[in-house]
Amino acid sequence: MFRRAAALLLAVAPTALIAAPRTTIPLDQNWQLRLAPGESEATKAHPKAAKWLPASVPGAVQADLIAQKLTPDPYVGLNEATIQWVGRSDWDYRGRIEATPALLAREHVDLVFDGLDTYAWVELNSQVILSADNAHRRWRVDIRKLLKPGTNILLIHFQSPLKALQPKVLALTNPLPGEYDSVFGDEPEARQTSPYIRKPKYHYGWDWGPRILSIGPNGPVRIDAWDAARIESLRIVQEAVTKTEARIAAEVELIASRDGRAQVETVVKGPDGRAVVSTRDVMLSAGVNQVAVPVTLPDPQLWYPAGYGAQPLYSVAAKVRFEGEEADSATRSTGLRTVELVRKADAKGRGFQLRINGLPIFMKGANIIPFDMFQARVKPERMTGLLADARDANMNMVRIWGGGYYPPDSFYDAADRLGLMVWQDFMFGGAVTPYDRDFRENVRIEAEEQVDRVQAHPSIILWSGNNEVLSGWESWSDRIAYKKRVGADEQEKIGVGMAILFNQVLRDAAERRDPDVPYWPGSPSSNYEGKPDVDNDGDRHYWDVWGGKKAATAYLESCPRFMSEYGLQAMPVMPTINAFAEVKDLGITSPVMRAHQKFLKGEGQERLLLYIEQRYRTPRDFGDFVYLSQAMQADGIALGALHHRACRPETTGSLYWQLNDVWPGASWSSIDYFGRWKALHYAARRFFAPVAISAGRRENGTTEVALISDRTTAVDAHWRIRMVDVDGKESIVKQGDATLAPLSATKIGDMTDDALFGGADKARSFAVAELLVDGKIASRALVSALPEKAMALPDPGLATSWTSAPDGKPQLTVKATRFARGLWIGFGGVDASTSDNYFDLLPGESVTVSITSTASLAKLKAALELRHLGAAQ
């Protein structure tokens, strides 16, 4: 029996039968779910799931079953396999609407789903009211005429995406190339359903995450009750922005139920509290109406990226009156800035320079993947924390990768406040796309809805059509084989279809609905002006390092226009590993470690070893393997990032892959699933610092040294290069004063090994290049003639002492007697973070870090582990 306590109560105040403001009622409580009737095999194996169970909305079937312990946590051990049955099954959700007289008195009662993942049909009182086939869309239906007084039963039927699509895909002679084949036997190799569905593509598994075909209402559900008119969307278009005046327009899309007079009022309130009011009187026609209200703002406060200025925000409130009565209102938060993508041609090709408020910004940051396999579990504070960590590492940009989902508004709110620019992909992860009109129309609606929803955010500075769809079609071996197999006619249909989708449909959605932000047809791309994924035009994804097994020094071979993807893997820290593995699993290639290593179906562990042993030592034990993997990742990405910055202005951006994780395991992230920093993230804070010295580019025994500044004003500095041996003997090689030009990279010379090391033993010596500002070291880079494994790095003779910080946190001071290369302060399985980590200490130097942990001081002291690249004690 469906008890009254489980009802979705829609209690609204009584209203007169006149036009009234829109009333929005969330439907987020007391839902239930069950296996769909007819799922006999799944019911036999999981009988409890066939009965009505409590459900979260928004949510996913899998997340609720995990929470109720009806299926094991797929993030632990080998449990990923045990949850696959859920995505192969059909499911039902049930809710209840109590229709009050006040609700029934409204002209329209819209049932709105902000996400249904993915194939679903909805019944109200046993009558089908809508069907859905796109997890990235909003679905709305007027149920006013179907409601009856009192209780109304709402059912959502979800069909497994495999069941929905496999009959079609298996019947095709040449199905479209997808992304990653299933390892669970539910899809034949090279016969993936993912190209044909508008669903987050990472659900099908990626080389950093599991395969979990999430099912359920992935967005909020609500009732919109309204009468004469409602606001469908409110867009903020910045027509002209200068330091003295900003002319913007509030573009309001109105849905009217009948013809009539309306007034649209906008109130723009600035960060100083001052408000500017504008109104416009219009005649509405029944249906869709577009109304633009111009607003002029004197002396605007401009929004700047982190490191370049403040992030003042304006609120824009729109209120609609219909025949004198208030009908609806909406508010957006925005910031005033100009965005320009400069594609200047030169002798080497064509540039890729983003300018914000006229400033040519070097983009420093990382790529963001989904935060979890179940997006409804991700709370705003988690996203805000991750973005704050990015800003704290001196990043100014993140790229939202196209194989996931469009983040919620709270994500962009945080990016706006923090000054983080967002490169926003449309949700295409790499699969070749269908070319039929129905597919494109579905995508068109999705794109327009998503652009309308978030375009007011100043953090969004680029719309991009896809991730690697175009470059993959051009050059991936399986795509080349596919094109040969299907022949010229089919190849042309697919190619033309992609061009229409990415260069027309999505371009139109972005440029028409968010005209002050540039559109880019894909990443990587050359804007259909040449071959994609090349150094001299557009943006670049460089995977010869890691994917192609080249050493990290290959990053130094060219100056790409904009490096939007490059990366090296590492293991997470031990507390994270302990969350998914038992002591018996702590082996480099144990079944559990392979299960949580998705590159090449687990063979990424051998790839990690290859890169570790290429530069460092053979790991002494599992803990050493974890440490060395992080050292390798941090040192390799630092080499690439500083090189990119030194290539300025030819290179204008460096976004490493990747910032975060979707689950606990080995990956390219600098912050793991639980928010713990790897060595790379600490290193990023240094190699993305506003001023830096680069000395990584070496060729034929010669080192190029460059000074880098992201400051908008000149910086007076001093630089020096010292030769330091591991015991502390040192000598000045070269030094000088320099004025760093604004927004620049300046080469100060090429230094031969003879000049750097003289007659010193190269196995025991480093060149230390330093940049000093106001007498303090602002940046340091080490140069060695040999890889660390060929050097005679000693036990650094570390001494420690403990104190207490003013805030009460424990403080640890570490002093090195001899050179400490790659020092990592860890606490084994104890969960603790340090204010700084993974650094080099020259002989005699010390460092003091504060420690954040719930563990006692005694426990921290007992667990302390100091790891380094030198000889063991």
Buried (B, 14 or more C-beta within 10 A) or exposed (E): EEEEEBBBEBEBEEBEEEBBBBBEBEBBEBBBBBBBEEBEEBBEEBEEBBEBBEBBBBBBBBBBBBBEEEBBBBBBBBBBBEBBBBBBBBBBBBBBBBBBEBBEBBBBBBBBBBBBBBBBBBBBBEEEBBEBBBBBBBBBBBBBEBBEEEEBEBBBBBBBBBBBBBEEBEEEEEBBBBBBBBBBEBBEEBBBBBBBBBBBBBBBBBBBBBBBBBBBBBBBBBBBBBBBBBBBBBBBBBBEBEEEEBBBBBBBBBBBBBEBEBBBBBBBBBBEEEEBEBEBEBEBEEEEBEBBBEBBBEEBBBBBBBBBBEBBBBBBBBBBBBBEBBBBBBEBBBBBBBBBBEBEEEEEBBBBBBBBBEBBBBBBBBBBBBBBBBBBBBEEEBBBBBBBBBBBBBBBBBBBBBBBBBBBBBBBBBBBBBBBBBBBBBBBBBBBBBBEEEBBEBBBBBBBBBBBBBBBBBBBBBBBBBBBBBBBBBEBEEBEEBBEEBEEEBBEEBBEBBBBBBBEBBBBBBBEBBBBBBBBBBBBBBBBEEBBBBBBBBBBBBBEBBBEEBBBBBBBEBBBBBBBBBBBBBBBBBBBBBBBBEEEBBBBEBEBBBBBBBBEBBEBBBBBBEBBBBBBBEBEEBBBBBBBBBBBBBBBBBBBBBBBBBBBBBBBBBBBBBBBBBBBBBBBBBBBBEBBBBBBBBBBBBBBBBBBBBBBBBEEEBBBBBBBBBBEEEBEBBBBBBBBBBBBEBEEBBEEEBEBBEBBBBEBBEBEBEBBBEEBEBBBBBBBBBBBBEEEEBBBBBBBBEEBBEBBBBEBBBEEEEEEEEEEEBBBEBBBBBBBBBBBBBBBEBBBBBBEBBBBBBBEBEBBBBBEBEBEEEBBBEBBEBBBBBEEE
